[in-house]
Amino acid sequence: MPERVMFTMGDIACAEGALSAGCRYFGGYPITPATEIAEWMARRMPEVGGAYVQYEDEIASITSVIGASWTGAKAMTATSGPGVSLMLEAIGLAVMTETPLVIVNIMRGGPSTGQPTRGQQGDVMQAKWGSHGDYQIIALTPASVQEMFDQTVRAFNLAERFRTPVFILADETVGHMRERLVIPDEHDLKIEYRKLPKVPPEEYLPFKADDDLVPPMALLGSEYQFYATGLTHDERGYPSDKENVQIELITRLNNKILHNADKIIELEEFMLDDADIAVVSYGTPSRSAKRAIKDARNEGIKVGMLRLKTVWPFPEKAIADLASRVKHIIVPEQNMGQIYHLVKEHALTTPVHLMAKPAGMPQYPQEIVQKIHEVSS
C-alpha cells in the first residue's frame, strides 16, 4: 500500500482514489496527459487483486469497462479529449443500459491532436452533449491533487448510486501538478455500492426502478437471467418501439439525475458574502482566481468566487442566486467560452464577462486582477 501522506501528481492521486473506492478493473489505452493513470494502475492493480488491461484503442477500452461493470466490478478508464471522441458511442450505451463506471478525461488542447502536453478546458460540452439522444451526465471538476483523489472516490459513489457513467474532468495542469496528498483511512471513506435485487430471480425485472428512479442491478453470471440492450427497452429489458415505452424510459433516465441535482452538485464559495463582483470558475483557473481575489481585496475591491466542483448537472439555481447578489460576473475559462454561455443564460440581466484563453496555460492571477479592475471601473 502507498504511504498515507504522499507528495505526488494529480494523475496518481486519481488512480489511488479509484483503488480506495473499490475499483478493481481498469481498461485503457495510453494517451497524454492521462498515461500516468494507466501506468500507476498497471503497477497497483495486481497488488490489490484487481485487473489491468491495455487495449488496442479507446473503443475497446470503454466497452471492456462496461462489460466489467456488469459482472460486478467497479470499473474505470482514463483518457483525454481525442480518446473520449472515440468512446462516445459506447458512453451512450452505458447511459442507456444504466451501467455504473467512471471516465477520467485529463483535458488537453484541441481540436484534433492539438497540444498533447498542454492543458485546456475544451471538453466540457463534449462530456454533456457528445453522445446522441437526450440524456444527463455527471461531471466533476477537481482543482488540486487532493481533489483528484477525493472526487474520484465521489465519482465512483455517484456512479454506483445512480447507475450511470460519471466523468472526472481535470485539465492537464491538475493532472500533472505535484502537491501533498493525504489518503484517508479506509474507515473514514464513505464507500457506496450499487443496489442488488432482493426479489427472487423469477420476479426480477432488470429495468424496473425503485422510488429513487434507479433499478437494482443484477450481475451477469448470477442466478438472475436478464437481457440488457442499447435499444429502447421495457422493464424486462426487451426491445420495444412503442411510443410510451420510449417516453417513460428516457424521462426516467434524465430525471434520476435531474431530480437529485441538489445532492450531486458541489460548490465552493470564496469571499462572496459582501462581493459586488463574482468570479465563476472551475479547475486550474479557480486557483489563479483565488490569488487574484486576495490581491483585489487588498486594493479595496469587493470580489469573490463561486467555484464549480460539479459542472454537470449544471448549478442553474446557484448561478441565478449569485446573479441576484452581485453586480458583475467574470468567467475565466481555458477555452473560447463553454460554461460562460450557461452562466450568462441563468444570470439573466446581470452582466457576465468572459475571459477566454484557449492556450496551453490558464489565466494568470494578474490577468484576472486586470479584468476585475476593468469591470469595477
C-alpha positions in Angstrom: 0.0 0.0 0.0 1.2 3.6 -0.6 2.1 5.9 2.2 -0.9 7.7 3.7 0.8 11.1 3.1 2.4 11.5 -0.3 3.9 14.2 -2.4 2.6 13.2 -5.8 0.9 14.2 -9.0 -2.8 14.5 -9.8 -2.9 11.6 -12.1 -1.5 9.3 -9.4 -3.9 10.7 -6.8 -6.8 9.9 -9.2 -5.6 6.3 -9.5 -5.3 5.9 -5.8 -8.7 7.4 -5.3 -10.1 4.8 -7.7 -8.5 2.0 -5.8 -9.7 3.3 -2.4 -13.2 3.5 -3.9 -13.0 -0.2 -4.7 -12.1 0.0 -8.4 -10.8 -3.4 -9.4 -10.8 -3.2 -13.2 -9.1 -0.7 -15.4 -9.3 -0.9 -19.2 -7.3 1.8 -21.1 -5.1 3.0 -23.8 -2.2 5.3 -23.2 -2.7 8.9 -24.1 -1.0 12.1 -23.0 -1.7 13.6 -20.4 -3.6 10.7 -18.8 -0.9 8.0 -19.3 0.4 8.2 -15.8 -3.0 6.9 -14.5 -2.7 3.8 -16.7 0.9 3.3 -15.7 0.0 3.5 -12.0 -3.0 1.2 -12.3 -0.8 -1.3 -14.2 1.5 -1.4 -11.2 -1.1 -1.3 -8.4 -4.0 -3.4 -9.7 -2.1 -6.7 -9.1 -1.3 -5.6 -5.6 -5.0 -5.3 -4.7 -6.3 -8.3 -6.6 -7.7 -6.3 -9.5 -7.2 -6.5 -13.2 -5.5 -4.0 -15.6 -5.8 -4.5 -19.4 -4.3 -2.3 -22.0 -6.3 -2.4 -25.2 -5.6 -1.6 -28.9 -7.7 1.6 -28.7 -10.2 3.6 -26.7 -13.2 1.9 -28.2 -12.1 -1.4 -26.8 -11.2 0.2 -23.5 -14.6 1.7 -22.8 -16.6 -1.4 -23.9 -14.5 -3.6 -21.7 -15.2 -1.3 -18.8 -18.9 -1.6 -19.5 -18.6 -5.4 -19.5 -16.6 -5.5 -16.3 -19.1 -3.4 -14.5 -21.9 -5.8 -15.5 -20.0 -8.6 -13.8 -20.0 -6.6 -10.6 -16.6 -4.9 -10.7 -16.2 -1.2 -10.1 -14.5 -0.2 -13.3 -12.7 2.9 -14.8 -10.9 4.1 -17.8 -8.7 7.2 -18.3 -8.1 9.2 -21.4 -8.0 12.7 -22.9 -10.3 14.5 -25.4 -9.4 12.5 -28.6 -10.0 9.3 -26.7 -13.3 10.5 -25.4 -14.3 11.3 -29.0 -13.8 7.6 -29.8 -15.7 6.4 -26.7 -18.8 8.5 -27.2 -21.0 5.8 -28.8 -20.2 3.4 -26.0 -20.8 6.1 -23.4 -24.3 6.4 -24.9 -24.7 2.6 -24.5 -23.6 2.9 -20.8 -26.2 5.6 -20.3 -29.0 3.5 -21.9 -28.1 0.3 -20.1 -27.5 2.2 -16.8 -24.0 0.9 -16.3 -22.0 2.4 -13.4 -18.5 3.4 -14.5 -16.0 6.2 -14.2 -14.3 8.0 -17.2 -11.4 10.3 -16.4 -10.7 12.9 -19.0 -7.4 14.8 -18.4 -8.2 17.6 -20.8 -5.6 18.8 -23.3 -5.5 21.4 -26.1 -7.7 20.7 -29.1 -9.3 20.2 -31.6 -7.7 17.1 -33.1 -4.2 16.3 -31.8 -3.9 19.8 -30.6 -1.5 20.2 -27.7 -0.9 16.9 -26.0 1.2 18.2 -23.2 -0.7 21.4 -22.6 -4.0 21.9 -20.7 -7.3 23.2 -21.9 -10.9 23.0 -20.8 -12.4 22.4 -24.2 -14.2 19.1 -23.4 -16.9 20.4 -21.0 -19.6 20.4 -23.6 -18.3 17.2 -25.2 -18.9 15.4 -21.8 -22.5 16.5 -21.8 -23.6 16.5 -25.4 -21.0 14.2 -27.1 -23.3 11.2 -27.5 -26.6 11.4 -29.3 -30.1 11.5 -27.8 -31.5 13.0 -24.6 -29.6 12.1 -21.5 -28.0 13.5 -18.4 -24.4 13.0 -17.3 -22.4 13.7 -14.1 -19.1 15.5 -14.4 -16.8 16.6 -11.5 -14.0 19.2 -11.9 -11.2 18.8 -9.4 -8.7 21.7 -8.9 -6.0 20.1 -6.8 -4.1 16.9 -6.2 -6.1 16.2 -3.1 -9.4 16.7 -5.0 -8.2 14.3 -7.7 -8.3 11.7 -5.0 -11.4 12.9 -3.2 -13.5 13.5 -6.3 -12.5 10.1 -7.9 -13.9 8.4 -4.8 -17.0 10.5 -5.1 -17.3 9.7 -8.8 -17.5 6.0 -8.0 -20.1 6.6 -5.3 -22.3 8.6 -7.7 -21.9 6.1 -10.5 -22.9 3.3 -8.2 -25.8 5.2 -6.6 -27.4 6.4 -9.8 -26.2 3.6 -12.2 -24.6 6.0 -14.7 -21.3 6.9 -16.2 -19.5 9.7 -14.3 -16.8 11.9 -15.7 -13.8 13.4 -14.0 -12.9 16.5 -16.0 -9.4 17.7 -15.0 -7.3 19.9 -17.1 -3.7 18.8 -17.8 -2.3 21.2 -15.2 -4.3 19.5 -12.4 -3.3 16.1 -13.7 0.4 16.8 -13.8 0.9 19.2 -10.8 2.5 17.7 -7.7 1.2 18.5 -4.3 0.6 16.9 -0.9 -1.9 14.1 -0.9 -3.4 12.7 2.3 -5.1 9.3 1.8 -7.8 8.9 4.4 -8.0 5.7 6.5 -10.4 3.3 4.8 -12.8 3.5 7.8 -13.2 7.2 7.1 -14.1 6.7 3.4 -17.8 6.6 2.8 -17.9 4.0 0.0 -21.1 3.2 -1.8 -22.2 0.2 -3.8 -24.9 -0.4 -6.3 -28.2 -1.8 -5.2 -28.6 -5.5 -5.9 -32.0 -7.2 -6.4 -33.8 -8.5 -3.4 -36.7 -10.3 -5.2 -36.4 -13.9 -6.4 -35.0 -14.4 -9.8 -38.4 -15.3 -11.3 -39.8 -11.9 -10.2 -36.8 -9.8 -11.3 -37.4 -7.1 -13.8 -33.9 -5.6 -14.7 -35.1 -2.1 -15.5 -38.0 -1.7 -13.1 -36.9 1.3 -11.0 -37.5 1.9 -7.3 -38.9 5.1 -6.0 -35.5 6.8 -6.5 -35.8 6.1 -10.2 -32.8 3.7 -10.1 -33.4 -0.1 -10.7 -31.5 -2.7 -8.7 -28.7 -4.2 -10.8 -28.2 -8.0 -11.1 -24.9 -9.3 -12.2 -24.1 -11.2 -15.3 -23.3 -14.8 -14.4 -25.5 -14.8 -11.3 -28.7 -16.7 -10.7 -30.6 -13.8 -12.3 -31.2 -14.2 -16.1 -31.9 -11.0 -17.9 -31.5 -9.1 -21.2 -29.7 -5.7 -21.5 -29.7 -3.7 -24.7 -29.0 -0.2 -26.0 -32.3 -0.4 -27.9 -35.3 1.3 -26.3 -36.4 -1.4 -23.8 -39.2 -2.0 -21.3 -38.8 -3.0 -17.7 -38.0 -6.6 -18.8 -35.1 -5.3 -20.9 -36.8 -6.3 -24.1 -36.6 -4.0 -27.1 -39.7 -2.0 -27.9 -40.7 0.6 -30.4 -43.8 1.7 -28.5 -44.0 5.4 -28.0 -44.9 5.2 -24.3 -42.0 2.9 -23.6 -39.5 5.4 -25.1 -41.1 8.4 -23.3 -41.1 6.6 -20.0 -37.6 5.3 -20.3 -35.9 8.5 -21.5 -37.8 10.6 -18.9 -36.7 8.3 -16.1 -33.0 8.2 -17.3 -33.0 12.0 -17.2 -35.0 12.5 -14.0 -32.9 10.2 -11.9 -30.1 12.8 -12.3 -32.1 16.0 -12.5 -34.3 15.2 -9.5 -31.2 14.6 -7.5 -29.2 17.6 -8.8 -29.1 19.2 -5.3 -27.4 16.1 -3.9 -25.0 15.8 -6.8 -23.8 19.4 -7.2 -20.9 20.6 -5.1 -19.8 24.2 -5.0 -17.3 26.3 -3.1 -17.9 29.9 -2.1 -14.9 32.1 -1.6 -15.2 35.6 -0.1 -18.7 36.1 -1.6 -20.5 37.4 1.5 -20.1 41.1 0.6 -19.0 40.8 -3.0 -20.0 43.2 -5.8 -18.2 41.1 -8.4 -18.1 37.4 -8.6 -15.7 35.1 -10.5 -17.3 31.8 -11.6 -14.6 29.2 -12.4 -13.5 25.6 -12.2 -10.3 23.6 -12.4 -7.0 25.4 -12.7 -8.3 28.9 -13.4 -10.0 28.8 -10.0 -6.6 28.6 -8.4 -5.5 31.7 -10.1 -8.8 33.4 -9.3 -8.2 32.8 -5.5 -4.9 34.7 -5.6 -6.4 37.4 -7.8 -9.3 37.9 -5.5 -7.0 38.3 -2.5 -4.9 40.9 -4.3 -8.0 42.8 -5.5 -9.4 42.7 -1.9 -6.2 44.3 -0.7 -7.0 47.2 -3.1 -10.5 47.6 -1.6 -12.4 45.8 -4.4 -15.2 43.6 -3.1 -14.9 40.5 -5.2 -15.4 36.8 -4.5 -15.7 33.4 -6.3 -18.1 30.6 -6.9 -16.1 27.5 -7.8 -17.8 24.8 -9.6 -16.7 21.4 -8.3 -19.5 19.9 -10.4 -20.3 21.2 -13.9 -22.9 18.5 -14.8 -25.6 18.7 -13.8 -25.1 22.5 -14.1 -25.9 24.5 -11.0 -28.6 26.7 -12.5 -30.1 27.7 -9.2 -26.8 28.7 -7.7 -25.9 30.9 -10.7 -29.3 32.6 -10.6 -28.9 33.2 -6.8 -25.4 34.5 -7.3 -26.6 36.9 -10.1 -29.2 38.4 -7.7 -26.4 39.2 -5.2 -23.7 40.8 -7.4 -23.3 43.5 -10.0 -21.0 41.7 -12.4 -19.8 38.1 -13.0 -16.5 37.1 -14.6 -15.9 33.7 -16.1 -12.3 32.7 -16.8 -12.1 29.6 -18.9 -9.3 27.7 -20.7 -11.4 27.6 -23.9 -13.4 30.0 -26.1 -16.3 30.1 -23.6 -18.3 27.0 -22.7 -19.6 27.3 -19.2 -19.8 31.1 -19.9 -22.9 30.7 -22.1 -24.7 28.8 -19.3 -23.7 31.3 -16.7 -25.0 34.1 -19.0 -28.3 32.3 -19.6 -29.0 31.9 -15.9 -27.6 35.2 -14.7 -30.5 36.9 -16.6 -29.8 40.7 -16.5 -26.5 40.6 -14.5 -23.6 41.4 -16.9 -21.4 38.4 -17.5 -17.8 38.9 -18.8 -15.8 36.1 -20.5 -12.1 35.7 -20.1 -11.4 33.2 -22.8 -8.0 31.6 -23.1 -7.8 28.6 -25.4 -4.0 28.4 -24.9 -2.0 25.8 -23.2 -1.8 27.8 -19.9 -4.6 29.0 -17.6 -5.2 32.7 -16.8 -2.6 34.1 -14.5 -3.6 35.9 -11.3 -2.5 39.2 -12.7 -4.7 38.7 -15.8 -7.7 38.1 -13.6 -6.9 41.2 -11.4 -6.7 43.3 -14.6 -10.2 42.0 -15.6 -11.5 42.8 -12.1 -10.2 46.4 -12.4 -11.8 46.7 -15.9 -15.2 45.5 -14.7 -15.1 47.6 -11.4 -14.2 50.8 -13.1 
